[in-house]
């Protein structure tokens, strides 16, 4: 686990975007998209200017992910093909029970690699004619802090009300949206599952902590990067590029760019 010291320097005072509801293709599954103000975020020595965008109110639940899995043929087992920028592929079948038996509809999708999430975003973008993706690290930081500039501090009582962590999760994920939202209406942005983002170099990074982390470890500054341990018990050779056999703490949340 990595802890950086990102800081929100400023936040736009007025909200230039309106919320909207995305109904997923050929379904009644809906995703509520919340407008996020722009601002400036310091990450390391770099100051990043963030333009306004939309972020999903919750982590992506299984019922939204299952539509993607059912939308086309899965990739062949052990598929290690390099995909073009517009290609949409689907995960090969997994030997594990992806939801760990903890719960499906209403629970966050877990054990998903960054490649799988990238393909999900391509599929949804093509189906809706909108630009869906994972957030940048700076966008995620801005949304998570919800207007808090400078030093971050969260009292234990507030943390318990808003976050699933090791002290209250009983070692499993929980249905999305059951804890208190942050000031901008985002649920579970800390805890429950970590959320894929891209760092300043465009590389995958997992943000926000998870149900398995101690409360004292969870903050907007918390980051993880993939290690072989995330697939330690995957018997396949080569290891799956789609599923993380030891990644039940890994999920994702959607972002949509204004056109």
PASEBA-1860 file (N, C-alpha, C; in nm, 3 decimals):
! residues 259
1> XXXXXXXX> 0.085/-0.120/0.000/0.000/0.000/0.000/0.088/0.124/0.000 ~ 0.054/0.220/-0.084/0.129/0.343/-0.095/0.046/0.458/-0.042 ~ 0.110/0.554/0.024/0.043/0.674/0.070/0.122/0.794/0.019 ~ 0.060/0.873/-0.065/0.120/0.994/-0.117/0.067/1.113/-0.036 ~ 0.099/1.233/-0.080/0.047/1.352/-0.012/-0.016/1.447/-0.113 ~ -0.116/1.400/-0.191/-0.183/1.491/-0.283/-0.264/1.595/-0.206 ~ -0.279/1.711/-0.264/-0.350/1.820/-0.198/-0.440/1.891/-0.299 ~ -0.563/1.917/-0.260/-0.652/1.999/-0.341/-0.620/2.145/-0.309
9> XXXXXXXX> -0.578/2.219/-0.411/-0.539/2.358/-0.391/-0.657/2.453/-0.403 ~ -0.748/2.422/-0.497/-0.864/2.509/-0.517/-0.975/2.431/-0.583 ~ -1.100/2.476/-0.563/-1.218/2.413/-0.620/-1.308/2.521/-0.677 ~ -1.361/2.499/-0.796/-1.456/2.594/-0.852/-1.578/2.606/-0.762 ~ -1.628/2.726/-0.746/-1.740/2.749/-0.656/-1.875/2.718/-0.718 ~ -1.885/2.735/-0.849/-2.013/2.710/-0.915/-2.009/2.579/-0.992 ~ -2.123/2.511/-0.994/-2.133/2.382/-1.063/-2.180/2.405/-1.206 ~ -2.094/2.381/-1.307/-2.132/2.410/-1.445/-2.209/2.298/-1.514
17> XXXXXXXX> -2.215/2.180/-1.453/-2.281/2.065/-1.515/-2.405/2.026/-1.436 ~ -2.496/1.955/-1.502/-2.617/1.904/-1.436/-2.607/1.753/-1.423 ~ -2.663/1.696/-1.317/-2.660/1.550/-1.304/-2.745/1.484/-1.413 ~ -2.713/1.358/-1.444/-2.796/1.284/-1.538/-2.797/1.137/-1.500 ~ -2.893/1.065/-1.555/-2.906/0.922/-1.530/-2.877/0.847/-1.659 ~ -2.783/0.754/-1.653/-2.752/0.669/-1.769/-2.822/0.535/-1.753 ~ -2.911/0.504/-1.848/-2.973/0.372/-1.852/-2.890/0.283/-1.943 ~ -2.839/0.175/-1.890/-2.748/0.091/-1.967/-2.821/0.019/-2.080
25> XXXXXXXX> -2.750/-0.013/-2.188/-2.813/-0.069/-2.308/-2.895/-0.195/-2.281 ~ -3.015/-0.198/-2.339/-3.101/-0.315/-2.335/-3.128/-0.364/-2.193 ~ -3.152/-0.269/-2.103/-3.173/-0.306/-1.963/-3.250/-0.197/-1.891 ~ -3.280/-0.225/-1.766/-3.339/-0.123/-1.678/-3.236/-0.077/-1.575 ~ -3.111/-0.119/-1.591/-3.005/-0.082/-1.498/-2.967/0.063/-1.521 ~ -2.964/0.140/-1.414/-2.935/0.283/-1.424/-2.812/0.318/-1.341 ~ -2.736/0.414/-1.391/-2.621/0.469/-1.319/-2.642/0.619/-1.303 ~ -2.642/0.666/-1.181/-2.658/0.809/-1.154/-2.523/0.877/-1.166
33> XXXXXXXX> -2.515/0.977/-1.253/-2.390/1.050/-1.277/-2.397/1.187/-1.210 ~ -2.301/1.213/-1.124/-2.298/1.333/-1.041/-2.196/1.432/-1.097 ~ -2.234/1.559/-1.112/-2.137/1.658/-1.160/-2.029/1.687/-1.055 ~ -1.906/1.693/-1.103/-1.792/1.723/-1.016/-1.727/1.852/-1.064 ~ -1.709/1.944/-0.974/-1.649/2.073/-1.009/-1.502/2.057/-1.046 ~ -1.454/2.150/-1.126/-1.312/2.153/-1.157/-1.232/2.213/-1.043 ~ -1.102/2.215/-1.061/-1.015/2.271/-0.959/-0.870/2.242/-0.988 ~ -0.785/2.264/-0.890/-0.643/2.238/-0.903/-0.598/2.144/-0.792
41> XXXXXXXX> -0.520/2.043/-0.831/-0.473/1.941/-0.737/-0.321/1.930/-0.750 ~ -0.254/1.932/-0.636/-0.109/1.910/-0.636/-0.080/1.763/-0.609 ~ -0.007/1.700/-0.700/0.037/1.562/-0.681/0.188/1.561/-0.695 ~ 0.258/1.536/-0.586/0.403/1.548/-0.589/0.442/1.692/-0.614 ~ 0.524/1.713/-0.716/0.570/1.848/-0.750/0.483/1.911/-0.860 ~ 0.384/1.840/-0.908/0.305/1.888/-1.022/0.168/1.937/-0.977 ~ 0.126/2.049/-1.032/-0.009/2.100/-1.011/-0.092/2.066/-1.134 ~ -0.201/1.994/-1.113/-0.287/1.948/-1.222/-0.416/2.027/-1.220
49> XXXXXXXX> -0.452/2.084/-1.333/-0.579/2.155/-1.345/-0.684/2.056/-1.394 ~ -0.792/2.044/-1.319/-0.899/1.949/-1.350/-1.020/2.024/-1.401 ~ -1.070/1.982/-1.517/-1.191/2.042/-1.571/-1.314/1.970/-1.514 ~ -1.430/2.034/-1.513/-1.551/1.968/-1.462/-1.581/1.838/-1.538 ~ -1.638/1.742/-1.468/-1.671/1.612/-1.527/-1.783/1.550/-1.446 ~ -1.832/1.434/-1.491/-1.930/1.359/-1.414/-1.864/1.234/-1.356 ~ -1.908/1.195/-1.238/-1.862/1.071/-1.177/-1.983/0.993/-1.129 ~ -1.975/0.860/-1.142/-2.085/0.775/-1.096/-2.105/0.790/-0.946
57> XXXXXXXX> -2.230/0.794/-0.905/-2.262/0.812/-0.764/-2.211/0.697/-0.678 ~ -2.200/0.579/-0.737/-2.156/0.460/-0.664/-2.049/0.385/-0.743 ~ -1.984/0.295/-0.675/-1.898/0.199/-0.744/-1.983/0.115/-0.839 ~ -1.923/0.064/-0.944/-1.997/-0.011/-1.045/-2.047/-0.143/-0.987 ~ -2.178/-0.166/-0.986/-2.231/-0.291/-0.929/-2.228/-0.405/-1.032 ~ -2.242/-0.526/-0.982/-2.236/-0.643/-1.070/-2.342/-0.638/-1.180 ~ -2.463/-0.591/-1.150/-2.567/-0.594/-1.253/-2.532/-0.505/-1.371 ~ -2.455/-0.399/-1.346/-2.409/-0.313/-1.456/-2.294/-0.379/-1.530
65> XXXXXXXX> -2.210/-0.452/-1.459/-2.097/-0.521/-1.521/-2.143/-0.644/-1.599 ~ -2.243/-0.714/-1.549/-2.292/-0.836/-1.615/-2.345/-0.808/-1.755 ~ -2.400/-0.690/-1.777/-2.451/-0.655/-1.910/-2.338/-0.654/-2.013 ~ -2.224/-0.607/-1.972/-2.107/-0.608/-2.059/-2.062/-0.752/-2.088 ~ -2.057/-0.835/-1.984/-2.015/-0.974/-2.004/-2.108/-1.047/-2.101 ~ -2.237/-1.014/-2.096/-2.336/-1.084/-2.179/-2.350/-1.024/-2.318 ~ -2.277/-0.915/-2.346/-2.299/-0.844/-2.471/-2.222/-0.901/-2.590 ~ -2.136/-0.997/-2.567/-2.060/-1.056/-2.676/-1.986/-1.179/-2.628
73> XXXXXXXX> -1.919/-1.246/-2.721/-1.847/-1.368/-2.686/-1.725/-1.335/-2.601 ~ -1.697/-1.419/-2.501/-1.576/-1.397/-2.421/-1.451/-1.424/-2.501 ~ -1.343/-1.361/-2.461/-1.215/-1.386/-2.526/-1.170/-1.528/-2.494 ~ -1.089/-1.588/-2.582/-1.040/-1.724/-2.556/-0.957/-1.728/-2.428 ~ -0.954/-1.842/-2.363/-0.868/-1.854/-2.244/-0.723/-1.820/-2.277 ~ -0.656/-1.759/-2.181/-0.514/-1.722/-2.193/-0.490/-1.618/-2.301 ~ -0.595/-1.547/-2.343/-0.580/-1.448/-2.449/-0.491/-1.334/-2.400 ~ -0.378/-1.315/-2.465/-0.286/-1.208/-2.430/-0.268/-1.110/-2.546
81> XXXXXXXX> -0.369/-1.104/-2.633/-0.364/-1.016/-2.749/-0.353/-0.870/-2.706 ~ -0.277/-0.793/-2.782/-0.275/-0.649/-2.761/-0.390/-0.588/-2.840 ~ -0.470/-0.506/-2.776/-0.590/-0.453/-2.838/-0.566/-0.314/-2.895 ~ -0.629/-0.288/-3.009/-0.624/-0.156/-3.068/-0.700/-0.056/-2.984 ~ -0.685/0.074/-3.012/-0.747/0.178/-2.928/-0.899/0.177/-2.930 ~ -0.962/0.118/-3.030/-1.107/0.115/-3.039/-1.165/-0.024/-3.020 ~ -1.078/-0.122/-2.997/-1.125/-0.260/-2.983/-1.202/-0.279/-2.854 ~ -1.304/-0.364/-2.858/-1.379/-0.402/-2.740/-1.372/-0.554/-2.727
89> XXXXXXXX> -1.310/-0.602/-2.621/-1.302/-0.745/-2.594/-1.370/-0.772/-2.461 ~ -1.398/-0.898/-2.438/-1.466/-0.937/-2.314/-1.387/-1.043/-2.242 ~ -1.394/-1.044/-2.110/-1.311/-1.136/-2.033/-1.337/-1.282/-2.067 ~ -1.231/-1.361/-2.071/-1.248/-1.505/-2.078/-1.310/-1.551/-1.946 ~ -1.369/-1.670/-1.948/-1.436/-1.720/-1.828/-1.334/-1.743/-1.718 ~ -1.377/-1.717/-1.597/-1.289/-1.729/-1.482/-1.316/-1.859/-1.407 ~ -1.210/-1.916/-1.352/-1.226/-2.039/-1.275/-1.274/-2.009/-1.132 ~ -1.263/-1.884/-1.090/-1.309/-1.847/-0.956/-1.453/-1.794/-0.964
97> XXXXXXXX> -1.520/-1.790/-0.851/-1.649/-1.723/-0.841/-1.618/-1.575/-0.822 ~ -1.640/-1.490/-0.925/-1.590/-1.352/-0.917/-1.642/-1.274/-0.798 ~ -1.768/-1.300/-0.756/-1.820/-1.221/-0.644/-1.790/-1.283/-0.508 ~ -1.710/-1.392/-0.509/-1.665/-1.459/-0.386/-1.779/-1.519/-0.305 ~ -1.901/-1.516/-0.360/-2.016/-1.562/-0.285/-2.064/-1.463/-0.181 ~ -2.012/-1.341/-0.184/-2.048/-1.240/-0.085/-2.180/-1.171/-0.118 ~ -2.218/-1.173/-0.244/-2.339/-1.106/-0.289/-2.318/-1.055/-0.430 ~ -2.427/-1.047/-0.507/-2.413/-1.009/-0.647/-2.486/-0.878/-0.675
105> XXXXXXXX> -2.610/-0.883/-0.720/-2.679/-0.759/-0.753/-2.677/-0.663/-0.635 ~ -2.635/-0.541/-0.663/-2.625/-0.439/-0.558/-2.489/-0.434/-0.493 ~ -2.404/-0.533/-0.518/-2.269/-0.536/-0.464/-2.170/-0.486/-0.569 ~ -2.058/-0.429/-0.528/-1.962/-0.379/-0.626/-1.893/-0.493/-0.701 ~ -1.872/-0.475/-0.831/-1.793/-0.570/-0.908/-1.651/-0.570/-0.854 ~ -1.593/-0.689/-0.838/-1.461/-0.702/-0.778/-1.376/-0.800/-0.858 ~ -1.251/-0.811/-0.821/-1.155/-0.901/-0.886/-1.134/-0.867/-1.033 ~ -1.154/-0.742/-1.071/-1.144/-0.702/-1.211/-1.011/-0.632/-1.238
113> XXXXXXXX> -0.942/-0.675/-1.343/-0.815/-0.613/-1.379/-0.839/-0.478/-1.446 ~ -0.733/-0.401/-1.460/-0.746/-0.272/-1.528/-0.784/-0.292/-1.674 ~ -0.732/-0.396/-1.738/-0.768/-0.425/-1.877/-0.918/-0.448/-1.890 ~ -0.975/-0.526/-1.799/-1.117/-0.553/-1.802/-1.198/-0.423/-1.787 ~ -1.157/-0.339/-1.695/-1.229/-0.214/-1.672/-1.216/-0.121/-1.794 ~ -1.098/-0.118/-1.853/-1.078/-0.037/-1.973/-1.172/-0.083/-2.085 ~ -1.186/-0.213/-2.102/-1.274/-0.266/-2.206/-1.421/-0.237/-2.173 ~ -1.456/-0.243/-2.047/-1.592/-0.208/-2.006/-1.624/-0.064/-2.045
121> XXXXXXXX> -1.530/0.026/-2.020/-1.552/0.167/-2.053/-1.564/0.187/-2.204 ~ -1.485/0.113/-2.282/-1.496/0.122/-2.428/-1.634/0.072/-2.474 ~ -1.678/-0.038/-2.416/-1.810/-0.093/-2.452/-1.920/0.007/-2.420 ~ -1.918/0.065/-2.301/-2.022/0.158/-2.260/-2.017/0.286/-2.343 ~ -1.897/0.332/-2.375/-1.883/0.452/-2.457/-1.943/0.430/-2.595 ~ -1.914/0.314/-2.655/-1.968/0.284/-2.788/-2.119/0.271/-2.784 ~ -2.173/0.214/-2.677/-2.317/0.190/-2.668/-2.396/0.316/-2.640 ~ -2.335/0.415/-2.576/-2.407/0.536/-2.534/-2.367/0.661/-2.611
129> XXXXXXXX> -2.261/0.652/-2.691/-2.206/0.768/-2.763/-2.160/0.878/-2.666 ~ -2.119/0.838/-2.547/-2.057/0.928/-2.450/-1.916/0.877/-2.421 ~ -1.835/0.960/-2.359/-1.697/0.922/-2.329/-1.686/0.878/-2.184 ~ -1.694/0.746/-2.162/-1.677/0.690/-2.028/-1.535/0.635/-2.012 ~ -1.485/0.647/-1.892/-1.350/0.599/-1.859/-1.336/0.594/-1.707 ~ -1.220/0.553/-1.659/-1.191/0.566/-1.516/-1.135/0.706/-1.493 ~ -1.142/0.756/-1.371/-1.089/0.891/-1.345/-0.937/0.894/-1.347 ~ -0.884/1.012/-1.371/-0.743/1.033/-1.343/-0.726/1.041/-1.191
137> XXXXXXXX> -0.604/1.026/-1.148/-0.576/1.035/-1.004/-0.618/1.171/-0.948 ~ -0.595/1.277/-1.026/-0.631/1.412/-0.980/-0.782/1.429/-0.974 ~ -0.855/1.376/-1.074/-1.001/1.382/-1.072/-1.056/1.306/-0.953 ~ -1.001/1.188/-0.929/-1.048/1.107/-0.816/-1.025/1.180/-0.685 ~ -0.908/1.239/-0.670/-0.874/1.311/-0.546/-0.971/1.426/-0.523 ~ -0.998/1.501/-0.628/-1.088/1.615/-0.618/-1.228/1.570/-0.578 ~ -1.278/1.464/-0.642/-1.412/1.414/-0.613/-1.421/1.355/-0.473 ~ -1.320/1.282/-0.432/-1.320/1.218/-0.301/-1.323/1.322/-0.189
145> XXXXXXXX> -1.244/1.426/-0.203/-1.237/1.529/-0.098/-1.360/1.618/-0.095 ~ -1.433/1.625/-0.207/-1.562/1.697/-0.212/-1.554/1.838/-0.157 ~ -1.456/1.912/-0.206/-1.447/2.052/-0.167/-1.351/2.083/-0.054 ~ -1.294/1.980/0.009/-1.199/2.003/0.119/-1.063/2.035/0.060 ~ -1.014/2.154/0.086/-0.883/2.197/0.039/-0.780/2.181/0.151 ~ -0.654/2.166/0.110/-0.547/2.158/0.209/-0.545/2.025/0.283 ~ -0.516/2.029/0.412/-0.500/1.908/0.492/-0.632/1.832/0.506 ~ -0.623/1.699/0.498/-0.742/1.614/0.511/-0.748/1.555/0.652
153> XXXXXXXX> -0.867/1.561/0.712/-0.887/1.499/0.842/-1.031/1.453/0.853 ~ -1.051/1.331/0.903/-1.185/1.277/0.920/-1.194/1.209/1.055 ~ -1.283/1.254/1.138/-1.298/1.197/1.272/-1.351/1.053/1.264 ~ -1.322/0.974/1.368/-1.358/0.833/1.366/-1.508/0.811/1.349 ~ -1.590/0.891/1.416/-1.736/0.874/1.404/-1.782/0.898/1.261 ~ -1.730/1.001/1.198/-1.766/1.030/1.060/-1.716/0.922/0.967 ~ -1.598/0.870/0.994/-1.541/0.762/0.913/-1.629/0.637/0.920 ~ -1.671/0.601/1.040/-1.755/0.482/1.057/-1.889/0.496/0.985
161> XXXXXXXX> -1.942/0.618/0.981/-2.070/0.640/0.915/-2.059/0.635/0.762 ~ -1.940/0.665/0.709/-1.925/0.679/0.564/-1.845/0.568/0.498 ~ -1.772/0.487/0.576/-1.671/0.398/0.518/-1.684/0.256/0.571 ~ -1.679/0.159/0.479/-1.662/0.019/0.517/-1.513/-0.008/0.528 ~ -1.466/-0.046/0.647/-1.325/-0.072/0.670/-1.312/-0.199/0.753 ~ -1.190/-0.235/0.786/-1.165/-0.362/0.855/-1.240/-0.372/0.986 ~ -1.262/-0.260/1.053/-1.326/-0.262/1.183/-1.476/-0.279/1.180 ~ -1.541/-0.262/1.063/-1.687/-0.275/1.059/-1.741/-0.357/0.942
169> XXXXXXXX> -1.651/-0.411/0.857/-1.696/-0.480/0.736/-1.714/-0.631/0.752 ~ -1.661/-0.688/0.861/-1.661/-0.834/0.882/-1.588/-0.907/0.770 ~ -1.494/-0.839/0.706/-1.406/-0.903/0.610/-1.466/-0.928/0.473 ~ -1.573/-0.857/0.436/-1.637/-0.875/0.306/-1.679/-0.738/0.251 ~ -1.706/-0.734/0.121/-1.764/-0.613/0.063/-1.911/-0.603/0.103 ~ -1.967/-0.484/0.084/-2.107/-0.459/0.120/-2.180/-0.393/0.003 ~ -2.314/-0.400/0.000/-2.389/-0.336/-0.108/-2.354/-0.188/-0.119 ~ -2.353/-0.139/-0.241/-2.319/0.001/-0.265/-2.425/0.094/-0.207
177> XXXXXXXX> -2.380/0.210/-0.166/-2.473/0.316/-0.126/-2.540/0.299/0.008 ~ -2.485/0.218/0.097/-2.547/0.196/0.228/-2.487/0.284/0.338 ~ -2.371/0.338/0.314/-2.310/0.431/0.408/-2.346/0.574/0.368 ~ -2.305/0.671/0.449/-2.334/0.811/0.420/-2.250/0.857/0.301 ~ -2.308/0.939/0.212/-2.230/0.992/0.100/-2.140/1.106/0.145 ~ -2.044/1.142/0.059/-1.964/1.261/0.091/-2.044/1.386/0.054 ~ -1.985/1.502/0.070/-2.056/1.627/0.052/-2.106/1.650/-0.089 ~ -2.048/1.581/-0.186/-2.092/1.594/-0.325/-2.181/1.480/-0.370
185> XXXXXXXX> -2.223/1.395/-0.276/-2.320/1.291/-0.308/-2.263/1.161/-0.358 ~ -2.134/1.137/-0.339/-2.070/1.014/-0.382/-2.064/0.915/-0.266 ~ -2.109/0.791/-0.292/-2.108/0.687/-0.190/-1.984/0.600/-0.201 ~ -1.932/0.555/-0.087/-1.824/0.456/-0.081/-1.699/0.498/-0.156 ~ -1.677/0.628/-0.170/-1.558/0.671/-0.241/-1.432/0.635/-0.162 ~ -1.448/0.620/-0.031/-1.344/0.562/0.053/-1.396/0.428/0.105 ~ -1.308/0.329/0.110/-1.346/0.200/0.164/-1.432/0.118/0.069 ~ -1.489/0.011/0.121/-1.563/-0.092/0.047/-1.470/-0.158/-0.055
193> XXXXXXXX> -1.451/-0.101/-0.175/-1.347/-0.151/-0.264/-1.262/-0.035/-0.314 ~ -1.137/-0.063/-0.343/-1.053/0.035/-0.407/-1.100/0.058/-0.550 ~ -1.067/0.172/-0.606/-1.120/0.211/-0.736/-1.006/0.244/-0.833 ~ -1.011/0.180/-0.950/-0.908/0.203/-1.051/-0.908/0.349/-1.098 ~ -0.791/0.404/-1.116/-0.771/0.536/-1.175/-0.641/0.528/-1.255 ~ -0.602/0.640/-1.316/-0.474/0.648/-1.385/-0.389/0.756/-1.322 ~ -0.261/0.728/-1.305/-0.173/0.825/-1.240/-0.124/0.930/-1.340 ~ -0.030/1.012/-1.300/0.017/1.120/-1.385/0.083/1.070/-1.513
201> XXXXXXXX> 0.129/0.946/-1.513/0.191/0.887/-1.632/0.093/0.802/-1.711 ~ -0.033/0.801/-1.669/-0.134/0.721/-1.738/-0.135/0.575/-1.699 ~ -0.063/0.540/-1.593/-0.056/0.401/-1.549/-0.164/0.372/-1.445 ~ -0.210/0.247/-1.436/-0.317/0.213/-1.341/-0.274/0.229/-1.196 ~ -0.364/0.283/-1.115/-0.342/0.295/-0.972/-0.476/0.278/-0.903 ~ -0.476/0.211/-0.790/-0.599/0.185/-0.715/-0.609/0.284/-0.601 ~ -0.721/0.352/-0.591/-0.737/0.462/-0.496/-0.842/0.431/-0.389 ~ -0.821/0.485/-0.270/-0.929/0.496/-0.174/-0.943/0.393/-0.066
209> XXXXXXXX> -0.861/0.289/-0.065/-0.873/0.191/0.040/-0.990/0.097/0.021 ~ -1.003/-0.001/0.111/-1.102/-0.107/0.093/-1.151/-0.159/0.228 ~ -1.248/-0.247/0.220/-1.308/-0.310/0.339/-1.205/-0.380/0.425 ~ -1.092/-0.420/0.366/-0.990/-0.498/0.436/-0.883/-0.412/0.503 ~ -0.893/-0.281/0.489/-0.793/-0.191/0.546/-0.836/-0.138/0.683 ~ -0.739/-0.114/0.768/-0.769/-0.052/0.896/-0.824/0.089/0.875 ~ -0.911/0.132/0.963/-0.969/0.266/0.951/-0.861/0.373/0.949 ~ -0.756/0.353/1.026/-0.649/0.453/1.033/-0.570/0.464/0.904
217> XXXXXXXX> -0.582/0.364/0.816/-0.507/0.365/0.690/-0.585/0.427/0.575 ~ -0.716/0.445/0.593/-0.800/0.489/0.482/-0.806/0.641/0.475 ~ -0.771/0.694/0.357/-0.776/0.837/0.333/-0.773/0.859/0.182 ~ -0.800/0.981/0.136/-0.789/1.010/-0.006/-0.648/0.987/-0.061 ~ -0.548/0.988/0.024/-0.409/0.972/-0.021/-0.370/0.827/-0.044 ~ -0.455/0.732/-0.007/-0.416/0.592/-0.015/-0.415/0.543/-0.159 ~ -0.307/0.475/-0.198/-0.290/0.421/-0.333/-0.233/0.280/-0.327 ~ -0.268/0.200/-0.426/-0.207/0.069/-0.447/-0.174/0.055/-0.595
225> XXXXXXXX> -0.069/-0.020/-0.624/-0.038/-0.058/-0.761/-0.032/-0.211/-0.766 ~ -0.063/-0.263/-0.884/-0.070/-0.408/-0.902/0.061/-0.475/-0.863 ~ 0.050/-0.590/-0.794/0.164/-0.676/-0.768/0.123/-0.820/-0.800 ~ 0.219/-0.910/-0.821/0.184/-1.050/-0.851/0.097/-1.115/-0.744 ~ 0.100/-1.064/-0.622/0.017/-1.122/-0.516/-0.132/-1.109/-0.546 ~ -0.168/-1.013/-0.630/-0.308/-0.996/-0.666/-0.359/-1.113/-0.750 ~ -0.265/-1.194/-0.802/-0.303/-1.312/-0.881/-0.229/-1.437/-0.832 ~ -0.197/-1.436/-0.706/-0.113/-1.541/-0.649/-0.170/-1.681/-0.665
233> XXXXXXXX> -0.302/-1.694/-0.655/-0.365/-1.826/-0.660/-0.427/-1.858/-0.795 ~ -0.393/-1.781/-0.897/-0.440/-1.810/-1.033/-0.353/-1.922/-1.090 ~ -0.412/-2.042/-1.119/-0.332/-2.154/-1.165/-0.298/-2.147/-1.314 ~ -0.355/-2.050/-1.385/-0.335/-2.044/-1.529/-0.195/-1.996/-1.565 ~ -0.143/-2.045/-1.674/-0.015/-2.000/-1.728/-0.035/-1.966/-1.875 ~ -0.022/-1.841/-1.914/0.006/-1.726/-1.827/-0.114/-1.689/-1.741 ~ -0.092/-1.607/-1.642/-0.201/-1.561/-1.556/-0.304/-1.484/-1.638 ~ -0.428/-1.487/-1.593/-0.535/-1.417/-1.662/-0.506/-1.267/-1.668
241> XXXXXXXX> -0.533/-1.207/-1.784/-0.521/-1.061/-1.792/-0.652/-0.994/-1.755 ~ -0.757/-1.075/-1.728/-0.891/-1.022/-1.707/-0.933/-1.021/-1.560 ~ -0.895/-1.125/-1.488/-0.944/-1.143/-1.351/-0.829/-1.148/-1.253 ~ -0.853/-1.098/-1.133/-0.754/-1.099/-1.026/-0.797/-1.200/-0.921 ~ -0.732/-1.313/-0.918/-0.775/-1.420/-0.827/-0.768/-1.379/-0.682 ~ -0.682/-1.285/-0.651/-0.665/-1.238/-0.513/-0.692/-1.088/-0.502 ~ -0.790/-1.041/-0.579/-0.821/-0.899/-0.580/-0.963/-0.866/-0.541 ~ -1.017/-0.925/-0.433/-1.155/-0.890/-0.395/-1.169/-0.747/-0.344
249> XXXXXXXX> -1.058/-0.680/-0.322/-1.059/-0.540/-0.278/-1.054/-0.443/-0.397 ~ -1.055/-0.496/-0.521/-1.039/-0.415/-0.641/-1.172/-0.397/-0.713 ~ -1.216/-0.273/-0.731/-1.336/-0.242/-0.808/-1.312/-0.118/-0.892 ~ -1.421/-0.052/-0.935/-1.403/0.069/-1.014/-1.529/0.153/-1.014 ~ -1.511/0.280/-1.052/-1.618/0.378/-1.059/-1.601/0.455/-1.190 ~ -1.712/0.482/-1.256/-1.707/0.546/-1.387/-1.698/0.698/-1.379 ~ -1.633/0.752/-1.480/-1.630/0.896/-1.506/-1.679/0.919/-1.648 ~ -1.747/1.029/-1.670/-1.792/1.068/-1.804/-1.741/1.208/-1.834
257> XXX> -1.682/1.225/-1.952/-1.631/1.355/-1.995/-1.743/1.435/-2.063 ~ -1.750/1.565/-2.040/-1.840/1.648/-2.119/-1.800/1.645/-2.265 ~ -1.896/1.651/-2.355/-1.866/1.649/-2.499/-1.821/1.786/-2.546
END
